[in-house]
Protein backbone atom coordinates (compact mmCIF):
# COMPACT_ATOMS: atom_id res chain seq x y z
CA UNK A 1 0.00 0.00 0.00
CA UNK A 2 2.89 2.32 0.80
CA UNK A 3 4.39 2.09 -2.74
CA UNK A 4 0.98 2.93 -4.20
CA UNK A 5 0.76 6.12 -2.07
CA UNK A 6 4.25 7.14 -3.11
CA UNK A 7 3.41 6.53 -6.79
CA UNK A 8 0.13 8.48 -6.53
CA UNK A 9 1.78 11.41 -4.76
CA UNK A 10 4.59 11.45 -7.36
CA UNK A 11 2.02 11.59 -10.16
CA UNK A 12 0.17 14.40 -8.41
CA UNK A 13 3.31 16.45 -7.91
CA UNK A 14 4.48 15.80 -11.48
CA UNK A 15 1.07 16.83 -12.84
CA UNK A 16 1.16 20.11 -10.92
CA UNK A 17 4.69 20.82 -12.11
CA UNK A 18 3.76 20.22 -15.75
CA UNK A 19 0.97 22.78 -15.80
CA UNK A 20 1.93 26.04 -17.47
CA UNK A 21 1.29 29.40 -15.92
CA UNK A 22 -1.79 31.24 -17.25
CA UNK A 23 -1.14 33.91 -19.86
CA UNK A 24 -0.62 37.25 -18.21
CA UNK A 25 -2.57 40.31 -19.43
CA UNK A 26 -0.27 43.08 -20.67
CA UNK A 27 -0.28 46.29 -18.67
CA UNK A 28 -1.78 49.24 -20.53
CA UNK A 29 -1.39 52.68 -18.90
CA UNK A 30 -4.60 54.61 -18.28
CA UNK A 31 -3.50 57.52 -20.46
CA UNK A 32 -3.45 55.23 -23.48
CA UNK A 33 -7.01 53.97 -22.94
CA UNK A 34 -8.59 57.32 -21.98
CA UNK A 35 -9.54 59.44 -25.00
CA UNK A 36 -8.72 63.15 -24.88
CA UNK A 37 -11.63 65.41 -23.83
CA UNK A 38 -13.73 66.80 -26.66
CA UNK A 39 -14.37 70.51 -27.07
CA UNK A 40 -18.02 71.44 -26.42
CA UNK A 41 -19.62 73.94 -28.78
CA UNK A 42 -22.16 75.89 -26.73
CA UNK A 43 -23.23 78.28 -29.46
CA UNK A 44 -25.17 81.49 -28.81
CA UNK A 45 -26.31 82.45 -25.32
CA UNK A 46 -29.42 80.34 -24.61
CA UNK A 47 -30.68 82.82 -21.98
CA UNK A 48 -30.75 85.64 -24.55
CA UNK A 49 -33.42 83.74 -26.49
CA UNK A 50 -35.85 83.62 -23.54
CA UNK A 51 -38.59 86.19 -22.84
CA UNK A 52 -37.57 89.18 -20.69
CA UNK A 53 -39.56 87.92 -17.68
CA UNK A 54 -37.68 84.62 -17.63
CA UNK A 55 -34.29 86.24 -18.25
CA UNK A 56 -34.70 88.61 -15.30
CA UNK A 57 -35.83 85.74 -13.07
CA UNK A 58 -32.80 83.65 -14.00
CA UNK A 59 -30.34 86.52 -13.54
CA UNK A 60 -31.61 87.35 -10.03
CA UNK A 61 -29.86 85.85 -7.02
CA UNK A 62 -33.04 84.17 -5.77
CA UNK A 63 -35.28 83.04 -8.57
CA UNK A 64 -39.01 83.76 -8.07
CA UNK A 65 -41.94 81.54 -8.96
CA UNK A 66 -43.34 82.80 -12.27
CA UNK A 67 -47.06 82.72 -13.08
CA UNK A 68 -48.41 83.30 -16.56
CA UNK A 69 -52.12 82.59 -16.95
CA UNK A 70 -52.72 79.06 -15.73
CA UNK A 71 -49.02 78.16 -15.99
CA UNK A 72 -46.73 78.29 -12.95
CA UNK A 73 -42.97 77.97 -13.43
CA UNK A 74 -40.97 76.94 -10.37
CA UNK A 75 -37.19 77.48 -10.31
CA UNK A 76 -35.07 74.42 -9.57
CA UNK A 77 -34.17 74.02 -5.92
CA UNK A 78 -32.49 70.82 -4.78
CA UNK A 79 -33.89 71.22 -1.26
CA UNK A 80 -37.25 72.84 -2.04
CA UNK A 81 -40.69 71.32 -2.44
CA UNK A 82 -43.01 73.38 -4.64
CA UNK A 83 -46.72 73.29 -3.81
CA UNK A 84 -48.74 71.90 -6.71
CA UNK A 85 -52.43 72.75 -6.58
CA UNK A 86 -54.61 69.82 -7.64
CA UNK A 87 -58.37 69.47 -7.72
CA UNK A 88 -60.77 66.59 -8.25
CA UNK A 89 -61.90 66.25 -11.89
CA UNK A 90 -59.31 68.81 -13.01
CA UNK A 91 -56.16 68.17 -15.01
CA UNK A 92 -52.75 68.94 -13.49
CA UNK A 93 -49.81 68.58 -15.84
CA UNK A 94 -46.25 68.59 -14.53
CA UNK A 95 -43.64 69.24 -17.21
CA UNK A 96 -39.95 69.02 -16.38
CA UNK A 97 -37.35 70.93 -18.37
CA UNK A 98 -35.05 68.81 -20.53
CA UNK A 99 -32.00 67.63 -18.62
Secondary structure, 3 states (H helix, E strand, C coil): CHHHHHHHHHHHHHHHHHCCCCCCCCCCCHHHHCCCCCCCCCCCCCHHHCCHHHHHHHHCCCCCCEEECCEEECCCCCCCCCCCCCCCCCCCCCCCCCC
